[in-house]
Amino acid sequence: MGLMLTFMLLWNMFGALWLLPALARFLIKPEKMAGKVGNSLFSH
């Protein structure tokens, strides 16, 4: 039981690290924010 819990915890942490940047990119859409702010990292 403890081994399964450890595996699920590690899999959940890996999934969060892998999916959160993709979800943030999908939800925030930096292309739209680049038009609003003149001096941003995306304005180059």
Summary of the structure (lengths in Angstrom):
residues: 44
radius of gyration: 17.2
end to end distance: 51.9
largest distance: 53.8
contacts: 76
relative contact order: 0.09
helix: 84%
strand: 0%
